Amino acid sequence: MRVSNMTSPRKLTPQEEARLAQVRQNFQERRRVTESLEGIGTRIGVYSGKGGVGKTTVATNLAVILAAQENDVALFDCDIDCPNVTRVLRITEGPVQNGKKLIPPSRFGVKVMSMSFFQENEDEAIVWRGPMIHNAINQFLQTTEWGDPDYMIVDLPPGTSDAPLTVMQTLNLDGFVIVTTPQELAVLDAKRSINMIKKMNLKVFGVVENLSGGVFGTGGGQALAEEMELPFLGTTEMRAAYTNSKRPAALESDEVAAEYAAIAERLKAQIAVEKAD
C-alpha cells in the first residue's frame, strides 16, 4: 500500500485571509472600472503642479470646443478638494438615477460628473485622505453611465501628493495635458508634475501656457516644453471673455475659441502619434 506524501494545505491566518480578500476586492473593482470605461475613446488628464493656474478653465474650455467640433465628450471633475467644473459650466441639475447607474447631466454638449453634485453647500470643505478619495472615484467610475464618448477630459487635483496620485493609479489615463502660467514658480511646479507622470511611466501629450501676456509675461510654457522635450500645445491669453459668468469663454469669444481650437487640433495630432506607437 502506497502512502501519499502530500499534506493538507496550510490554513491561512486571519491576517492572510484579510489580505487575500482585499486583493480579490481590488481586482473586482479594477475589472468593473475597466468595463465601465471600455467605451471611451481617449482619456485625457488635465493636470498642473499647483492650484491657481487655470487648470479647470483649460479643462472645461477644451471640453466644450471638442464638443463643438461634433465629438462626444465627457468631463470628469476629479479635483475632489475643490470641484469647480459645475460652476464654470453653470450646471445646476445633478445626475439622474437609472437603476444602479447614474446618468450624468449635459451642458454645452458635454456630459459632466463631479463631486460637487453631492455637496450640500458649494463652499463646504471636503477633507479626505487617499482611501476615501480612491473609494469615491471608484464609485463614480463604476456607477456613471458614460456611454461611448470620443474623449473623456479629467480635471485632476493639482500638486504631486496623495490626491493626484490616487487618481492616476485608479483611472488609467491615456495621457496628460500640463497647464502652467508663464511665471517661474508655476513653471517649476509644472516641471515637478511632469516628472511625477514620468515616474509612473505615463504619457504627457503636451503643455499649455495659460493666462499668458500682460503682467504675467509669456513664453514660460513653451520653454518648459522644449526643456522637457514635450509638444507645446498652445497659449491662451488673458481676455475679458473670462469674466463672463454664463458660459465658458470659448463659447463667448472668437479669439478664445480659436486658441482652444488650435490646442485641440495639436492635442488630437499628438494622440494619433502616441496611439500609432
HELIX and SHEET records of a PDB file:
HELIX    1   1 PRO A   14  LEU A   37  1                                  24    
HELIX    2   2 LYS A   55  ALA A   68  1                                  14    
HELIX    3   3 VAL A   85  LEU A   89  1                                   5    
HELIX    4   4 MET A  115  PHE A  118  5                                   4    
HELIX    5   5 GLY A  130  THR A  143  1                                  14    
HELIX    6   6 ASP A  162  LEU A  171  1                                  10    
HELIX    7   7 GLU A  184  LYS A  199  1                                  16    
HELIX    8   8 GLY A  214  PHE A  216  5                                   3    
HELIX    9   9 GLY A  220  GLU A  227  1                                   8    
HELIX   10  10 ALA A  240  THR A  243  5                                   4    
HELIX   11  11 ALA A  249  LEU A  251  5                                   3    
HELIX   12  12 ASP A  254  ALA A  276  1                                  23    
SHEET    1   A 8 SER A 106  ARG A 107  0                                        
SHEET    2   A 8 VAL A 110  SER A 114 -1                                        
SHEET    3   A 8 VAL A  73  ASP A  77  1                                        
SHEET    4   A 8 TYR A 151  ASP A 155  1                                        
SHEET    5   A 8 THR A  42  TYR A  47  1                                        
SHEET    6   A 8 GLY A 175  THR A 180  1                                        
SHEET    7   A 8 VAL A 204  SER A 212  1                                        
SHEET    8   A 8 PHE A 232  GLU A 237  1                                        
SHEET    1   B 2 VAL A  96  ASN A  98  0                                        
SHEET    2   B 2 LYS A 101  ILE A 103 -1                                        
END                                                                             
